[in-house]
Structures are given as C-alpha cells and as structure tokens.
C-alpha cells in the first residue's frame, strides 16, 4: 500500500488558501528585502567589542563596524538606495517585460503570416496577441504597495525623505500601469471582492512594527538620547532643568573613551607609532564608548554615564510606544470606519428590507388563510349537494 505524504496545511476553502499563500509570500519578501536595514540599524557595530578586546569571527576576522559618525548615516544611505534604485528598477521591469514580450510576438507573427501581418491584423486579433493578465497580477501589485508601505514607515525616523519618494514613485507608477493595462496587456476579467482580505491585517502588523522600530531607531541607533542625558546630567547646564546649544559644549569629548596603545592585542597592533605624523609616539587614542580610562581601578569597564544612557533609552522606548499607540487608538475612536450619513443610510435600507420581508410574509399568510377558507366553503357546498 502506498503511504501518502503528511500534509501540515490543508485549507478548506480557496480563500483560506489565498490568505495562507499571501502571508507566506509577504513574510518571505519582507525578510529578504528588510534584513539588510534591520542589520544596519540594530546589529552593525553592536557586538564588535572594544580596542584591545575585539570579538573576532573564527578567532580571525574582526566584525564590521559603523561609520565614525554613527550607524544612522549608514542606515540613511541604505534606505535612500532602496527607495530610489529599487523602485526605479521595479517600474522598468513592470513596463519593460511586456514591451519586450509583445515585440517578440509581433516579430514572430510577421514571419509566420507574411503579407497579412504587413497589411495589419483586425483590432480584436491585435488585442488577443497582447500579453495575458498574470493570474497573480493583482497580488503582485498589492505586494509591491505593502512592501513600499513598510519601507516608508518602518525606518522613517532614519530617512524622512521616504514618504516623498514613495509619493513620486506612485504618481509615476499610476501612469505606467495605465499605459500597461491599455496597450500591453489583454483586458483583465473583473472579479468581485468584499474587501482586501488578509492584506488589512498585514497593514495593521506593519503599523505596529513601525512604531516599535522607530522607537528603537531613535533611542538606540541615533545619538538623541545620549545628547539629552549629557545636556541634563553631565553638561554645563546639568541640574538647571534646561538645554540649549551652550549646554552641549564638551559632548564629543564626553562620548569618547581613552585607550592606551600599549594594550592593543597582537592582531590589532598599528604598523607605526605615529611619530612620522605627530613627532612623538602616540600613547593614547580615543574611541566612541563609555568606558573607564586605563589608569582607573577597573580599566575599560562601563562608566556610570553608560548605565544612565541605557536606562534613558529603555524609558524612552516604553514611553514613546505607549504614547503613539494611545494617540492611534484615540484617532481610530474619533474617526469612525463608516461616515454617519452612510451608516444611517445602511440602517434605513436594512429597515426597509425587513419591512418588505414582513409585508411579503403577511401577504403570504393572508393568501393561505383565504385559500383555506375557500377550500372549506367548497367542501361544505359538496356535502349539501345530495
């Protein structure tokens, strides 16, 4: 006897299968396209160690670090490349592929039909020779827009220009899609849909993820929280309850730690001691971190300022998320899903339908009553006849 393979997923209806397929395809594309941005925002340069104690891959290669100005610049450049080049390439492929396919079809028809092709085919035959509508054509359009929405919202704190680029891309794509539907594709068959299906839940999930991600970008990736901590706790205005340009004096020096060059590990020893450039041998250097100097009792351990910054970051994430979600809930409550006039019209239509059904049922019962009455009268007349 044949052993049937075990199926872990058996959707009962076609809509369930479409929802499952949509969710899996979205998750695959989302992870594939956003993994680089998440890596730059939250992992790049976070686990490299410190000078003199670098973490190495297979005890050989030092891990990649951020730009000296911070990882936010790298994230901004990555988002700019994605929003400009990727969207341009997508528009080119959406229009270029059917153009090339139709050109190849016309070339093949000219070779097969000869003079008839030169004289011109009738309009219906030219329309038939266009590219057929892809079965997942609408799915691809939805997927492209949802992914664009994710790029626009998830890292908008690092690249505020993303919504403008998305708007310009959509304006261009509307015209390209119109040209493609009219001249390059066969007319698609219309199909009725109640709503956008599982895409609505995916949009809700992206909205929640974007709030959390932007909170972490502002708190962890940018220097917003370290600057606030320095301005109110360690700067010239510490304890005064105010912050300004003068209060940030000395911030760069406070954000850099001191390292003794003699403590370099053998794999990281510099090739020169700097005497060619500075005249004297360089004994100390600076790096971005909050660590004790090498002459302290516990060298290269985290300072108190590091723990203050960490606590401020965690507090900001919690406050920011709750505040944004509270505002979102308030706006959703104040703005109903259906306008008041439309809701009243739907209620009136429902009332009229119920009234029509009641009158129809009442008329049916009246007819049955009259029919029974006439039948009873006929039966009584037949009994009196003899």
Secondary structure, 3 states (H helix, E strand, C coil): CCCCCCCCCCCCCHHHHHHHHHHHHHHHHHHHHHHHHHHHHHCCCCCCEECCEECEECCCEECCCCCCCCHHHHHHHHHHHHHHHHHHHHHHHHHHHHHHHHHHHHHHHHHHHCHHHHHCCCHHHHHHCCECCCCCHHHHHHHHHHHHHHHHHHCCCCCCCHHHHHHHHHHHHHHHHHHHHHHHECCCCCCCCCCCCCHHHHHHHHHHHHHHHHHHHHHHHCCHHHHHHHHHHHCCCCCCCCCCCHHHCCHHHHCEEEEEHHHCCHHHCCCCCCHHHHCCCCCEEEEECCECCCCCCCCCCECHHHHHHHHHHHHHHHHHHHHHHHHHHHHHHHCCCCCHHHHHHHHHHHHHHHHHHHHHHHHHHHHHHHHHHHHHHHHHHHHHCC
